[in-house]
């Protein structure tokens, strides 16, 4: 089985949850009195938005009495993970948000811990990846990009908002590898964040950009860029004009999940309460409003299913990083 085939199965296994269109929850009794959200990065980032949006929905729906938030940047997310582990006994009221980087940064040794050192609560939302070109580019689809690369690899630079070996680089490498191109020849240009990445694309510094699908949608709607491939199994309602990699014959699917972890040794009844609250959240109009506003995709895996997905992703990403020389 190839790495890419395995990746596709792992991503599909982290299935998109369907929303209930029924009435909001009638119970006035919250599942939890309070939740404290620990955020491993600064204000305004993806982790911050996920935690605050989740807290907004949980409290607005009456599933949680009150929610509080703490931003703890440092060590690529490692500071917050270390804090949660070291203070586990006093952190039973805390949920920490994280995402794909907890796998990547553990593999690269940015921090010594990994997801197995925490209590896995649930994966909750996802953002697919996308390859994007400038609107006026002569590259029309992902196969056109691959053809240009095969003809002259050094003339086709791909930009991204993560460091070499980071998520944007790895997603581009997956796509190129699936198309039969050598990802070791990929010329990757790292930028400091999504805004700088798009500026590099629009200025012509790079031919294409690997980025989060939600980051590209507004620019695509404005006619500034063209999404030539998204790593979903089917077209995404937020921007159905964007073709998938799969429909173009490229067997690459990937989702940058986000979800929640708790301190090690969390009592089972507390874990069940967290999972119950998050499960019920999906059936509320409060959550749907938050989800639509942020352009998120619903995904939902609790406990052991969440662990299985993470273990699959760890294998896929680790194999690819070793091939690319990052491990």
Secondary structure, 3 states (H helix, E strand, C coil): CCHHHHHHHHHHHCCECCCCCCCCCCCCCCCEEEEEEEECCCCCCHHHHHHHHHHHHHHHCCCEEEEEEEECCCHHHHHHHHHHHHCHHHCCCEEEEEECHHHHHHHCCCCCCCHHHCEEEEEEEEEEEEEEEECCCCCCCHHHHHHHHHHCHHHCEEEECCCCCCHHHHHHHHHHHHCCCCHHHCEEEECCCHHHHHHHHHCCCCCEEEEEHHHHHHHHHCCCEEEEEECCCCCCHHHCCCCECHHHCCCCCCEEEEEEEECCCCCHHHHHHHHHHHHHHCCCHHHHHHHHHHCCEEEEEEHHHHHHHHHHHHHHHHHHHHHHCCC
